Amino acid sequence: MSRSRLVVVATAVIAASIMLLPTTRIASAGSPKLPPQSADVVVQLDVAAGTTIDQLNAAHGTVTVDSIPGSAGSFLVAAPDGRTQAALAAELAVATGVLFAEPNVPVGSPEVTGLPSRIVWSFSPPSQATAQYAQSLLQLDAAHGLSTGAGVTVAVIDSGVQLVPAPHPALAGSLLPGIDFVDGDNVPDDARNGIDTSGNGIADEEAGHGTHVAGIVHMVAPAAKIMPVRALDPDGVGLMFTVAKAMQWAADNGANVVSMSLGAHSAANVIKDMTRSLQARGVVVVAAAGNDGKNTTNFPAGAKCVVAVASSGATDAVSSFSTVGDFVSVSAPGEDITSTFPYTTSGYASWSGTSMATPFVSGQAALLRSLDPTLTNGQVLAYIAGTTSPLAGGPAPAGSGRIDVVASLRAAAAGQLPSAIAAGIDKNCLK
């Protein structure tokens, strides 16, 4: 994968125009939206009954577009004869040997898909990365006296991580080999391409998103390894089947925690199935609640056994942009967070969103797993959700409260598993 010098020069001019803006929600050239759905349909076959994809294709005149290696019966199919996606999904949903069939729905980072406006990044000096409220609020220095995340791998499924021409200096020593499901290679670089896939008149608006998220994971768990898995393009958009494929790849390649600062309103069964699979394999899955500013369930955050993360600020009040609801597990700092970034001269930028809150929790999960590798998924979830601090302004539908990293580590070190867990964590996930 290579970056075009012409694209870099052109987009640098665009970036310079917003670098000095405060991190805020701004009106877009058009309403931020995901690209049109593909014509592909996700099917899950009943392999236990002996159903094969060749049998399905022969019976329904479909062709195989993609599959998920290691995930039995998961395929992406299309109809060459022009049948619509909705018609094909309805036809295959009742076909013999099919457990479910559904449209391959779009998915995106909350900062571009949140309505009615998007959240942009702003320039930050490197010094701000080590002197921001989130670090003191979460007492990360004290936390690192208990655990640093050594021996744990966190997969960041996002827009990639800065790799070309060289990895970001702050992350270079922490990066593991990853994969790029957007360009189909093994270089998941967080690169621009000059294409407006989100359809709002702005190209590459989410370029740097994955690098920023990875930097927050590193801030919380500095000794953990980061596995970049690229499933979103530079506009922060992708497809749900690609996300499921990315989750499977991450688990197959040794991830202990999967961090996803992305989502969609559609409750894709392929994501629900993949989450159950990862849960059974002992992989902690963390996802952004969304930036809708209201009570609207997003996925994968809304799937069972996923730690769904809302955003809060320096005063522990829920952020005005944050999605809330009964599906939310916890909140974490997500306002004006400074982290690593490829497209500023300083190498750092500030951004706001549940995308920024999510890696704080992913890093916390890494610290817990490093402290005690014998912890089950349910125990990790219990320590995260059962040791939170109250949110300002009283109870809110944003989970059990703002994460308390030190409290969770101290409880785990003492073996004091919380006995009561608030809304947002299904009891079956705590077993």
C-alpha positions in Angstrom: 0.0 0.0 0.0 1.4 3.4 -0.9 0.3 7.0 -0.3 0.0 9.3 -3.3 2.0 12.5 -2.8 -0.7 14.4 -4.6 -3.3 13.2 -2.2 -1.1 14.0 0.8 -0.4 17.5 -0.4 -4.1 18.2 -1.2 -5.4 16.8 2.0 -2.8 18.5 4.0 -4.3 21.8 2.9 -7.7 20.6 4.0 -6.4 19.4 7.4 -4.6 22.6 8.0 -7.9 24.4 7.8 -9.4 22.5 10.7 -6.3 21.8 12.8 -6.8 24.9 14.9 -10.5 24.4 15.5 -11.5 23.1 19.0 -12.7 19.5 19.1 -16.4 20.0 18.5 -19.5 18.9 16.7 -19.8 20.9 13.4 -22.4 20.9 10.7 -21.2 18.8 7.7 -21.5 19.7 4.0 -24.4 17.2 4.1 -25.8 15.0 6.8 -23.1 12.5 7.8 -24.2 9.1 6.5 -22.9 5.7 5.6 -22.5 4.7 1.9 -25.3 2.8 0.2 -25.6 -0.8 1.2 -23.9 -3.3 -1.0 -26.0 -5.9 -2.9 -24.5 -8.7 -0.9 -26.3 -10.8 1.7 -24.8 -12.5 4.7 -25.9 -16.1 5.3 -25.2 -18.5 8.1 -25.6 -22.1 7.0 -26.6 -25.1 9.2 -23.4 -27.0 8.7 -24.4 -29.5 11.4 -27.2 -30.6 9.0 -24.7 -30.9 6.2 -25.7 -27.8 4.3 -22.9 -26.5 2.0 -22.5 -23.2 0.2 -22.3 -25.0 -3.1 -25.8 -26.5 -2.5 -27.2 -23.1 -1.6 -25.7 -21.4 -4.7 -27.0 -24.1 -7.0 -30.5 -24.0 -5.5 -30.8 -20.2 -5.6 -28.6 -19.0 -8.4 -26.2 -17.1 -6.1 -22.5 -16.8 -6.1 -20.1 -16.7 -3.1 -18.5 -13.3 -2.6 -16.6 -13.9 0.6 -16.4 -16.1 3.6 -15.0 -16.0 7.2 -12.1 -18.5 7.5 -12.4 -20.4 10.7 -16.1 -19.5 11.2 -18.2 -22.5 10.0 -21.0 -21.6 7.7 -20.5 -17.8 7.4 -20.7 -16.6 3.8 -21.4 -13.5 1.8 -23.4 -14.1 -1.4 -24.9 -12.1 -4.2 -27.3 -12.7 -7.1 -25.8 -12.1 -10.6 -29.3 -11.7 -12.1 -29.9 -8.4 -10.4 -32.2 -9.4 -7.5 -32.3 -6.7 -4.9 -30.5 -7.1 -1.6 -33.8 -7.1 0.3 -35.4 -9.6 -2.0 -32.4 -12.0 -1.9 -32.2 -11.7 1.9 -35.9 -12.6 2.2 -35.6 -15.5 -0.2 -32.6 -17.0 1.5 -33.9 -16.5 5.1 -36.5 -19.2 4.5 -34.2 -21.5 2.5 -33.5 -25.0 3.6 -30.3 -25.2 5.7 -30.0 -21.5 6.3 -30.0 -20.3 9.9 -30.2 -16.6 9.0 -29.8 -14.4 6.0 -29.5 -10.6 6.3 -28.3 -7.6 4.3 -24.6 -6.7 4.6 -25.3 -3.4 6.4 -22.9 -0.4 6.5 -21.0 0.4 9.7 -18.9 3.4 10.6 -17.0 5.3 13.3 -19.4 7.3 15.5 -17.6 10.6 14.8 -18.8 10.5 11.2 -22.1 8.6 11.5 -23.4 10.5 14.6 -26.3 12.8 13.7 -27.0 15.6 12.9 -23.4 16.7 12.9 -19.9 15.2 13.0 -17.0 15.6 15.4 -13.7 16.8 14.1 -10.2 16.6 15.5 -7.9 19.5 16.4 -4.2 20.1 16.8 -2.6 19.3 20.2 1.0 19.6 21.4 2.7 16.3 22.6 2.9 17.7 26.1 -0.9 17.6 26.4 -0.9 13.9 25.9 0.7 13.3 29.3 -1.1 16.1 31.1 -4.7 15.7 30.3 -7.6 15.3 32.7 -8.3 11.7 31.6 -5.0 10.4 33.0 -5.4 12.1 36.4 -9.1 11.2 36.6 -8.4 7.5 36.0 -5.2 7.6 38.1 -3.2 5.9 35.4 0.1 6.4 37.1 -1.2 4.5 40.2 -2.8 1.9 37.9 0.6 1.2 36.2 2.0 0.4 39.6 -0.3 -2.6 39.6 -0.3 -3.6 36.0 1.0 -2.3 32.7 -0.7 -4.8 30.3 2.3 -7.0 29.7 1.6 -10.2 27.9 -1.8 -9.0 26.5 -2.7 -8.3 22.9 -5.4 -5.7 22.1 -6.8 -5.8 18.5 -7.9 -2.3 17.3 -10.5 -2.9 14.6 -10.6 0.5 13.0 -9.2 2.6 10.1 -5.7 1.2 10.6 -2.7 2.6 12.4 0.1 4.9 11.2 2.7 2.6 9.5 3.9 4.3 6.3 6.5 5.5 5.8 7.2 4.5 9.4 5.1 3.7 12.5 4.2 6.5 14.9 7.2 6.8 17.3 5.0 6.4 20.4 3.5 3.2 19.1 6.4 1.6 17.2 7.5 -0.7 20.0 3.9 -1.9 20.7 2.7 -2.9 17.3 2.2 -6.4 16.1 1.6 -7.5 12.5 -2.0 -6.8 11.4 -4.2 -7.1 8.4 -6.0 -4.7 6.0 -9.5 -5.9 5.0 -10.1 -2.7 3.1 -7.2 -2.9 0.6 -6.7 -6.6 1.0 -3.1 -6.7 2.1 -1.0 -7.0 5.2 -0.3 -3.3 5.7 -3.1 -1.8 7.8 -1.9 1.7 7.3 -4.1 4.6 8.5 -3.9 6.3 5.1 -5.9 8.9 3.2 -7.3 8.1 -0.3 -9.0 11.4 -1.3 -12.4 9.6 -1.8 -15.7 10.8 -0.1 -17.3 7.4 0.7 -19.4 8.8 3.5 -21.3 11.0 1.0 -21.2 14.2 3.0 -18.9 16.2 0.7 -15.7 15.7 2.8 -13.0 13.2 1.9 -10.8 11.4 4.4 -12.6 12.9 7.4 -11.8 9.9 9.6 -8.2 9.4 8.5 -6.1 9.1 11.7 -9.0 7.7 13.7 -7.4 4.3 14.2 -4.1 5.7 15.2 -5.8 8.0 17.7 -7.7 5.0 19.2 -4.5 2.9 19.4 -2.7 5.6 21.2 -5.3 5.7 23.9 -5.0 1.9 24.4 -1.2 2.4 24.7 -1.8 5.3 27.2 -3.8 3.0 29.5 -1.8 -0.3 29.0 1.7 0.8 27.9 3.1 -2.8 27.9 0.3 -4.4 26.0 0.7 -5.2 22.3 -1.5 -3.6 19.7 -2.8 -5.5 16.7 -4.0 -3.2 14.0 -6.9 -4.6 12.0 -8.2 -2.3 9.3 -12.0 -2.7 8.6 -12.9 1.0 8.0 -11.8 3.3 5.1 -10.4 6.9 5.6 -14.0 8.2 5.9 -14.6 5.8 8.7 -17.0 3.5 6.9 -17.1 -0.2 6.2 -19.5 -3.1 6.2 -20.7 -5.4 9.0 -19.5 -8.7 7.4 -16.0 -7.1 7.2 -16.1 -6.3 10.9 -17.2 -9.9 11.7 -14.3 -11.2 9.6 -11.9 -8.8 11.3 -13.1 -10.1 14.8 -12.5 -13.7 13.7 -9.1 -12.9 12.4 -8.1 -11.0 15.5 -9.2 -14.0 17.8 -7.4 -16.5 15.5 -4.2 -14.5 15.7 -4.0 -14.2 19.5 -6.0 -11.1 20.5 -7.1 -11.1 24.2 -9.2 -7.9 23.8 -11.0 -6.6 20.7 -11.6 -2.8 20.7 -14.1 -1.5 18.2 -14.8 2.3 18.0 -17.5 1.8 15.3 -21.1 0.8 15.0 -24.5 0.9 13.2 -28.1 0.8 14.2 -28.8 -2.5 12.6 -28.6 -5.6 14.8 -26.6 -7.8 12.6 -26.9 -11.5 13.5 -23.4 -12.1 12.1 -22.0 -9.8 14.8 -24.1 -11.4 17.5 -22.8 -14.8 16.5 -19.2 -13.6 16.3 -19.5 -12.0 19.7 -20.7 -15.3 21.2 -17.9 -17.1 19.5 -15.2 -14.7 20.9 -16.8 -14.8 24.4 -16.5 -18.6 24.4 -12.9 -18.3 23.4 -12.1 -15.9 26.2 -11.7 -12.7 24.2 -13.1 -9.5 25.8 -15.0 -7.4 23.2 -15.4 -3.6 23.8 -17.4 -1.3 21.5 -18.5 2.3 21.3 -22.1 3.1 22.3 -22.4 5.8 19.6 -22.6 9.5 19.2 -26.3 9.9 18.5 -26.9 12.0 21.7 -30.0 10.0 22.6 -31.2 6.6 23.6 -30.6 4.5 20.5 -29.1 1.0 20.5 -26.0 0.6 18.3 -24.2 -2.6 17.3 -21.8 -4.2 17.9 -22.1 -2.4 21.3 -25.7 -3.7 21.7 -24.8 -7.4 21.3 -24.7 -9.5 24.5 -21.4 -9.8 26.3 -20.0 -6.7 24.6 -18.7 -3.9 27.0 -20.7 -1.0 25.5 -19.0 2.3 26.3 -20.6 5.8 26.6 -18.6 9.0 26.9 -18.2 11.3 29.9 -16.1 14.4 30.6 -13.8 15.9 33.2 -16.7 16.4 35.6 -18.0 12.9 35.2 -21.1 14.1 33.4 -22.3 12.1 30.4 -21.3 13.8 27.2 -24.1 15.6 25.3 -23.2 13.7 22.1 -23.0 10.3 23.8 -25.6 7.6 23.0 -27.2 6.3 26.2 -29.5 3.4 27.0 -30.0 0.2 28.9 -27.5 -1.6 26.6 -24.6 0.7 27.8 -22.2 -1.0 30.3 -20.0 1.9 31.5 -18.8 5.3 30.6 -15.2 6.6 30.2 -13.5 9.9 29.3 -14.3 10.8 25.8 -14.2 14.6 25.6 -11.1 16.4 24.2 -8.8 13.4 24.4 -5.3 13.9 23.1 -3.6 10.9 21.5 -1.3 9.9 18.6 -2.2 11.1 15.2 -0.5 10.9 11.7 -1.5 14.2 10.2 -0.2 16.9 12.5 3.4 18.1 12.7 3.4 17.3 16.4 2.1 13.7 15.9 -0.8 14.3 18.3 -4.3 15.6 18.1 -7.4 16.0 20.3 -10.7 14.3 19.4 -14.0 13.7 21.2 -16.5 10.8 20.9 -17.4 7.4 22.2 -14.6 6.2 19.9 -12.2 7.8 22.4 -13.9 6.5 25.5 -13.9 2.9 24.2 -10.1 2.3 24.1 -9.8 3.5 27.7 -12.0 0.5 28.6 -10.1 -1.8 26.2 -6.9 -0.8 27.9 -8.4 -1.4 31.3 -9.4 -4.9 30.2 -5.8 -5.5 29.2 -4.5 -4.4 32.6 -6.9 -6.8 34.3 -5.9 -9.7 32.0 -2.2 -8.9 32.6 -2.7 -8.7 36.3 -4.4 -12.1 36.4 -4.3 -14.2 33.2 -6.7 -16.7 34.8 -9.6 -14.3 34.9 -12.6 -15.4 32.8 -14.3 -13.0 30.5 -17.1 -12.7 32.9 -14.8 -11.8 35.7 -13.1 -9.1 33.6 -16.5 -7.6 32.8 -17.5 -7.8 36.4 -14.4 -6.0 37.6 -14.9 -3.3 35.0 -18.6 -2.7 35.5 -18.7 -3.4 39.3 -16.0 -0.9 40.4 -17.2 2.3 38.7 -17.5 5.8 40.1 -20.9 7.5 40.1 -21.7 9.8 37.2 -22.4 13.5 38.0 -26.1 14.5 38.2 -27.4 11.3 39.5 -28.3 8.1 37.7 -28.2 8.1 34.0 -28.8 5.4 31.4 -25.0 5.2 30.8 -24.2 1.9 32.5 -22.9 1.5 36.0 -20.9 4.7 36.0 -17.5 6.0 34.9 -14.7 3.4 35.0 -12.3 3.3 37.9 -9.2 1.6 36.7 -7.4 1.5 40.0 -10.4 0.2 41.9 -10.9 -2.6 39.4 -7.2 -3.6 39.6 -7.2 -3.5 43.4 -10.4 -5.6 43.6 -8.9 -8.1 41.1 -5.6 -8.3 43.0 -7.6 -9.1 46.2 -10.0 -11.5 44.5 -12.9 -9.4 45.6 -15.3 -10.0 42.7 -18.2 -7.5 42.7 -21.4 -9.1 43.8 -23.8 -6.7 42.1 -23.5 -5.4 38.5 -25.7 -2.6 37.2 -27.5 -2.5 33.8 -25.7 -3.1 30.6 -24.1 -6.4 31.4 -26.1 -9.5 30.8 -25.9 -11.9 33.7 -25.1 -14.8 31.4 -22.0 -13.0 30.3 -20.7 -12.9 33.8 -20.4 -16.7 34.2 
